[in-house]
């Protein structure tokens, strides 16, 4: 999910930044982390609410980009 670089710093624990993979924890995406993308390995109770909020935010941002590019907004 694209969350932006600033938000990524708040979501990814320092242990995850060192390559330590833990289930149900936000990680910088292995390929796109430098662009502000995160992933979650085996999401469960600890990350479910945040993942759903982040997906809604990403969807809303994509919708705004689409509308702006099509001249709908």
C-alpha positions as CSV (number, residue, x, y, z in Angstrom):
1,X,0.0,0.0,0.0
2,X,1.3,3.5,-0.8
3,X,1.3,5.5,2.4
4,X,4.0,8.1,1.7
5,X,7.5,8.3,3.0
6,X,6.6,10.3,6.2
7,X,3.8,7.9,7.2
8,X,6.0,4.9,6.4
9,X,8.5,6.0,9.1
10,X,5.8,6.0,11.7
11,X,4.5,2.5,10.7
12,X,7.6,0.5,10.2
13,X,9.4,-0.5,13.4
14,X,13.2,-0.2,13.5
15,X,13.6,-4.0,13.6
16,X,11.7,-4.3,10.4
17,X,13.9,-1.8,8.7
18,X,16.9,-4.1,9.4
19,X,15.3,-6.9,7.4
20,X,13.8,-8.8,10.3
21,X,10.4,-10.1,9.2
22,X,7.7,-10.5,11.7
23,X,4.1,-11.6,11.0
24,X,1.3,-9.1,11.5
25,X,3.7,-6.1,11.4
26,X,4.2,-3.3,8.9
27,X,7.3,-3.6,6.8
28,X,8.8,-1.3,4.1
29,X,7.9,-2.9,0.8
30,X,11.0,-4.8,-0.4
31,X,11.0,-3.1,-3.9
32,X,9.0,0.1,-3.4
33,X,9.7,1.0,0.3
34,X,11.9,3.9,-0.8
35,X,8.8,5.4,-2.5
36,X,6.6,5.1,0.6
37,X,5.0,1.7,0.1
38,X,4.4,-0.7,3.0
39,X,3.4,-4.3,3.3
40,X,2.2,-6.6,6.0
41,X,3.2,-10.3,6.2
42,X,0.2,-12.4,7.4
43,X,-2.0,-9.5,8.6
44,X,-4.0,-10.4,11.7
45,X,-5.5,-8.7,14.8
46,X,-2.7,-6.3,15.4
47,X,-2.7,-4.7,11.9
48,X,-6.2,-5.3,10.5
49,X,-7.8,-2.0,11.5
50,X,-4.8,0.0,10.3
51,X,-4.6,-2.0,7.0
52,X,-8.3,-1.3,6.3
53,X,-7.8,2.4,7.0
54,X,-4.7,2.6,4.8
55,X,-6.4,0.8,2.0
56,X,-9.3,3.2,2.2
57,X,-6.9,6.2,2.1
58,X,-5.0,4.7,-0.9
59,X,-8.3,4.1,-2.7
60,X,-9.5,7.6,-2.0
61,X,-6.2,9.1,-3.3
62,X,-6.4,7.0,-6.5
63,X,-10.0,8.1,-7.0
64,X,-8.9,11.8,-6.6
65,X,-6.1,11.3,-9.1
66,X,-8.4,9.7,-11.6
67,X,-11.0,12.4,-11.3
68,X,-8.4,15.1,-11.5
69,X,-6.9,13.6,-14.7
70,X,-10.3,13.2,-16.3
71,X,-11.4,16.7,-15.4
72,X,-14.2,15.3,-13.2
73,X,-13.2,17.2,-10.0
